[in-house]
Amino acid sequence: MTVIRAACVQMRSTTAVAENIAAASALVRQAAEAGAVFIATPEMTNLLDIRPGMARPKIVAQEDDAALVAFRALAVELGVWLLLGSIAVTAEGDDRLANRSFLIAPDGDVVAHYDKIHMFDVEVGDGQAYRESRSYRPGTSTVLANAGIGRVGMTICYDLRFAALYRSLAQAGAQILTVPAAFTRVTGEAHWHVLLRARAIETGCFVVAPAQGGKHEDGRETYGHSLIISPWGEILAEADGDEPGVIWADLDLDEVDKARARIPSLGNNQVF
């Protein structure tokens, strides 16, 4: 399969897990009806709540998580590859949580999962201070999944600012890079488009970036503008603002090799 239709689900997740699962599932079905065979949801699909202590009672171990159960069943029902952009799960051997992304096959198997490596510990000027490392354990391994849709390099949100991660995934053979996100409005307006296009251009990969968007119940405001970008850096599809919805584009995976042949920077770098 060299041409696949990929879709991004854009959400405005609330503090209610069941409500978010229902909303995401409806949008995933919409994407499948449009012919998408690879559908990606954003970071923290099932729960977005940064209020101190409020989210923790709702977070469980991976094997007990209702969203993962629901999306595995949905992948089977629709016969699609489904990237559950991320959910929070308890971390083994750590009091902190894991921000974990799952790639689910059409038979419902989890073929790969990735824990967000880079923690969002910043003050961005939106009235909020973010200290993700207080609650979340950073991942320690890159993940490249060999899937029926191609070779997928998995990342999450703030990872986007660390170019070496994407270069390593591309050099390992990635054709598609996934960047599920909940970018703040301030940082999104400044950097979302340019960073995603840069990661595509630098690696010669397709970039699939489903996002959270709008004003959330917990007071956070996210940027939206989910994007699908070609290996040449062209925007193939973009969500209109921050409203929930679905975008899709056809990805010709042969374009990965063509882009890398035109600009062979993955093999030309020098070590200093």
Secondary structure, DSSP 8 states (H G I E B T S, - for coil): --EEEEEEEEB---S-HHHHHHHHHHHHHHHHHTT-SEEE--TTSS----STTTSGGG---GGG-HHHHHHHHHHHHHT-EEEEEEEEEE-TTSSSEEEEEEEE-TTS-EEEEEE--S--EEE-SSS-EEEHHHHB------EEEEETTEEEEE--GGGGG-HHHHHHHHHTT-SEEE--B--BHHHIIIIIHHHHHHHHHHHT-EEEE-BBEEE-TTS-EEE---EEE-TTS-EEEE-STTSSEEEEEEEETHHHHHHHHHS-HHHH----
